[in-house]
């Protein structure tokens, strides 16, 4: 596992907090009845790419919601820029991924119960 600098950690936390707020609004407008949360943000050493991990519930809608979010990535990046403009000089490109750790845990639980 790679070691993160203090700067990377601060920026990751900032992006995670702000993206959670942004996606909360998007979720209410576009995906009512679905639960969407930012579980983690990893940022590259050069601070140019932020990899945002999302947990989507119910998980059967995860792929279609992820695709819609990826399609609106430029607008989300613009909104992130407006919210963090004072803190970040350069807004990183955003990449979105599904965090399926909850599904993995459920699967392990169901296997253990058998």
C-alpha positions in Angstrom: 0.0 0.0 0.0 1.4 3.4 -1.0 2.1 6.0 1.6 0.0 9.2 1.4 1.4 12.6 2.2 -0.3 14.9 4.7 -1.4 17.1 1.8 -3.0 14.2 0.0 -4.8 13.1 3.1 -6.2 16.7 3.7 -7.3 17.0 0.1 -8.9 13.6 0.1 -10.9 14.4 3.2 -11.9 17.8 1.8 -13.1 16.2 -1.5 -14.9 13.4 0.4 -16.8 15.9 2.6 -17.7 18.2 -0.3 -18.6 15.5 -2.8 -20.9 13.9 -0.1 -22.8 17.2 0.1 -23.0 17.6 -3.7 -24.1 14.0 -4.2 -26.7 14.4 -1.5 -28.4 17.1 -3.6 -28.0 15.1 -6.8 -29.4 12.0 -5.1 -32.6 13.8 -3.9 -33.2 15.2 -7.4 -32.3 12.3 -9.6 -32.4 9.1 -7.5 -35.2 9.4 -5.0 -35.5 6.4 -2.7 -31.8 5.4 -3.3 -29.0 5.7 -0.8 -25.8 7.1 -2.2 -22.7 7.8 0.0 -19.0 8.6 -0.6 -17.1 5.9 1.3 -13.6 7.1 0.4 -11.4 9.3 -1.8 -8.0 8.4 -3.1 -5.9 11.1 -4.7 -2.8 10.6 -6.9 0.6 11.9 -5.8 0.4 14.8 -8.3 -3.1 15.7 -7.0 -4.5 15.5 -10.6 -7.0 12.7 -10.2 -9.4 11.9 -7.3 -10.8 8.4 -7.3 -14.1 8.6 -5.5 -15.6 5.4 -4.1 -19.4 5.3 -3.8 -21.7 3.0 -1.9 -25.1 2.7 -3.6 -28.1 1.0 -2.0 -30.0 -0.9 -3.1 -27.1 -2.4 -5.0 -29.1 -3.6 -8.0 -29.2 0.0 -9.2 -25.5 0.6 -8.6 -24.3 0.3 -12.2 -26.9 2.5 -13.8 -26.5 5.2 -11.1 -22.7 5.0 -11.4 -23.0 5.5 -15.2 -25.3 8.6 -14.7 -22.8 10.0 -12.2 -19.9 9.4 -14.6 -21.8 11.2 -17.4 -22.3 14.2 -15.2 -18.7 14.2 -14.0 -17.8 17.6 -15.6 -20.7 19.3 -13.8 -19.8 17.6 -10.5 -16.2 18.8 -10.9 -17.4 22.3 -11.6 -19.6 22.3 -8.5 -16.6 20.9 -6.5 -14.5 23.8 -7.8 -17.1 26.3 -6.7 -17.2 24.8 -3.2 -13.4 24.3 -2.8 -12.1 27.2 -4.9 -10.5 28.9 -1.9 -8.8 25.7 -0.6 -7.6 24.1 -3.9 -5.7 25.7 -6.7 -6.4 23.0 -9.2 -9.5 20.8 -9.0 -8.6 17.2 -9.8 -10.3 15.1 -12.4 -12.9 12.9 -10.9 -13.1 9.1 -11.3 -16.0 7.3 -9.8 -16.0 3.7 -8.6 -18.5 1.4 -6.8 -17.4 0.5 -3.3 -18.9 -3.0 -3.0 -17.5 -3.8 0.5 -21.0 -4.0 2.0 -22.1 -6.6 -0.6 -18.9 -8.5 0.2 -19.6 -8.4 3.9 -23.2 -9.6 3.3 -21.9 -12.4 1.1 -19.4 -13.5 3.8 -22.2 -13.4 6.5 -24.6 -15.5 4.4 -21.8 -18.0 3.7 -21.0 -18.2 7.5 -24.7 -18.8 8.3 -24.9 -21.8 6.0 
